[in-house]
């Protein structure tokens, strides 16, 4: 029995690491952003207007969103809580970590949904 639990634990840890890699591989910015560096980009005003005048850097540049997602995965003790957290994020389109909430850019959210669903 001990060996079975060890195998399940190893599989759970491997799944968690795969999910973290998927998050690291998500797009670095919203569609239409011209990246100038890893944490700097230019967003056309017309695009800002199209997205409801969202001026949050975390919306347009996904590095903060991705870091928050990784912290959420690391902070959840069980796979069940990790699954619930990811499902909630996919449902709301927002990620919250330590009272900080960021809306996720549509293309980043779509890529996360696609990876989560295994498509």
Buried (B, 14 or more C-beta within 10 A) or exposed (E): EEEEEEEEEEEEEEEBEEBBEBBEEBBBBBEBBEEEEEEEBEBEEEBBEEBEEBEEBBBBBBBBBBBBBBEBBEEBEEBEEBBEBBEEBBEEBBBBBEEEEBBBBEBBBBBBBEBBEEE
